[in-house]
Amino acid sequence: GFRRIREGLAELSKEKAALEAKIRSNSLDRIFVAAALTRSRNFLDVIEADKSQLINEIGRLTDLGELKAGPQSRLEKLRFDLQASNAQITAYQQSVARLASKGKQLESGSRELVSQFDDRRITEEQALLNLRETLQKTLRIPIEPSEFQILAEAQFSGNLETKINFG
C-alpha cells in the first residue's frame, strides 16, 4: 500500500531537512567568521597605527636622550610598549590568517552542501516521477501530474489509501 510510499517520501524529506539544517548552520558560521575577521583586521590596523606612533616617539626621545637623563625611563617604557605591540600584531596576524582559512573552508563546504541539496532535490523529483509511473501501472489508470501532486502533498496518508481502496 501507501506505507512504503510514505516511508520513502519521509526518508527523502528527512535527508533534505538535514541538508537544509547543515546549510543554515554553515551560513551562520560563515557570518560569524566574516565578522570576526573584520574585527581582527580592524584591531590589527589600530595596533599597527599605535606602533607607528611608538616608533616616532622613540625616535624623538632618542634624539633628545643625550641631552637629558629623564627621557631614558620614558624611552624604556616606549620600547617595552613597542615589544608588546609587535607581539599583539603577530597574534592578530595569526588570527586573521586562521579566520581567512576557516572562511575559505566554510565557503567550500557551503558549495558542497548546496550541490548535495541540488542532487537530493533532483533525486526526489526523479523518485516522484518513478512513483507516479509505478502507481499508474499498479492502478492501471492514468494519473495526471496535478492529481499526483495532490497525492504527494497529502503524503499518501492512510485515509487517502482507504478512500481510493488501494490495498
C-alpha positions in Angstrom: 0.0 0.0 0.0 0.9 3.6 0.6 3.0 2.7 3.6 6.1 2.1 1.5 5.5 5.2 -0.4 5.1 7.2 2.7 8.3 5.8 4.2 10.2 6.5 1.0 9.0 10.1 0.9 9.6 10.5 4.6 13.2 9.4 4.2 13.7 11.8 1.3 12.2 14.6 3.4 14.5 13.8 6.4 17.6 13.9 4.2 16.5 17.1 2.6 15.7 18.7 6.0 19.1 17.5 7.4 20.9 19.2 4.4 18.9 22.4 4.9 19.9 22.5 8.6 23.6 22.0 7.6 23.3 24.8 5.0 21.8 27.1 7.6 24.5 26.2 10.2 27.2 26.7 7.6 25.8 30.1 6.7 25.7 31.2 10.3 29.3 30.0 10.8 30.4 32.0 7.7 28.7 35.1 9.0 30.4 34.7 12.4 33.8 34.1 10.8 33.4 37.1 8.4 32.5 39.4 11.4 35.4 38.1 13.5 37.8 38.5 10.5 36.7 42.1 10.1 37.1 42.8 13.8 40.6 41.3 13.8 41.6 43.3 10.8 40.3 46.5 12.4 42.2 45.7 15.6 45.3 45.0 13.6 45.1 48.3 11.8 44.7 50.1 15.2 47.7 48.3 16.7 49.9 49.0 13.7 48.9 52.7 13.9 49.9 52.7 17.6 53.1 51.0 16.7 53.9 53.8 14.2 53.3 56.4 16.9 55.5 54.5 19.3 58.3 54.3 16.8 58.0 58.1 16.1 58.0 58.8 19.8 61.1 56.5 20.4 62.9 58.3 17.6 62.1 61.7 19.1 63.2 60.7 22.6 66.4 59.0 21.2 67.3 62.3 19.6 66.7 64.1 23.0 68.2 61.3 25.1 71.7 62.6 25.0 70.6 65.9 26.4 68.6 64.8 29.3 68.7 61.7 31.6 64.9 61.9 32.3 63.7 60.6 28.9 65.6 57.3 29.5 62.8 55.8 31.7 60.2 57.1 29.2 62.2 55.6 26.4 62.5 52.2 28.1 58.7 52.2 28.6 58.1 53.1 24.9 60.5 50.2 23.9 58.6 47.8 26.1 55.3 49.1 24.6 56.7 48.6 21.2 57.6 44.9 22.0 54.1 44.4 23.3 52.6 46.0 20.1 54.8 43.6 18.0 53.5 40.6 19.9 49.9 41.8 19.5 50.5 42.4 15.8 51.8 38.8 15.4 48.9 37.4 17.4 46.3 39.3 15.3 48.1 38.4 12.0 47.9 34.7 13.0 44.2 35.2 14.0 43.5 36.9 10.6 45.2 34.0 8.8 43.3 31.4 10.7 39.9 33.1 10.2 40.6 33.6 6.5 41.4 29.9 6.2 38.3 29.0 8.1 36.2 31.3 5.9 37.6 29.5 2.8 36.8 26.1 4.3 33.3 27.2 5.1 32.8 28.6 1.6 34.0 25.3 0.1 31.7 23.4 2.5 28.8 25.6 1.5 29.3 24.9 -2.2 29.4 21.2 -1.4 26.3 21.3 0.7 24.4 23.2 -1.9 25.5 20.7 -4.5 24.3 17.9 -2.3 21.0 19.7 -1.8 20.5 20.1 -5.5 21.4 16.5 -6.1 18.9 15.5 -3.4 16.2 17.7 -5.0 16.8 16.1 -8.4 16.7 12.6 -6.7 13.5 13.5 -5.0 11.9 14.7 -8.3 13.0 11.6 -10.1 11.7 9.4 -7.3 8.3 11.2 -7.5 8.2 10.6 -11.3 9.1 7.0 -10.8 6.5 6.7 -8.1 3.8 8.2 -10.3 4.7 5.7 -13.1 4.6 2.8 -10.6 1.3 4.0 -9.2 -0.2 4.3 -12.7 0.9 0.8 -13.6 -0.5 -0.6 -10.3 -3.8 1.1 -10.5 -4.0 0.6 -14.3 -5.3 4.2 -14.7 -3.5 7.3 -15.9 -2.8 9.9 -13.2 -2.4 13.5 -14.3 0.5 15.4 -12.8 -1.8 17.7 -10.9 -3.6 14.7 -9.4 -0.4 13.1 -8.4 0.7 16.4 -6.9 -2.3 16.3 -4.6 -1.5 12.7 -3.6 2.1 13.7 -2.9 1.1 16.7 -0.9 -1.3 14.6 1.1 1.8 12.4 1.7 -0.1 9.3 0.7 -2.0 9.2 4.0 -3.8 6.2 5.4 -7.2 8.0 5.0 -6.4 8.6 1.4 -5.4 5.0 0.9 -8.8 3.9 2.3 -10.7 6.3 0.1 -9.2 5.0 -3.1 -9.3 1.4 -1.8 -5.6 0.7 -2.7 -4.6 -2.2 -0.5 
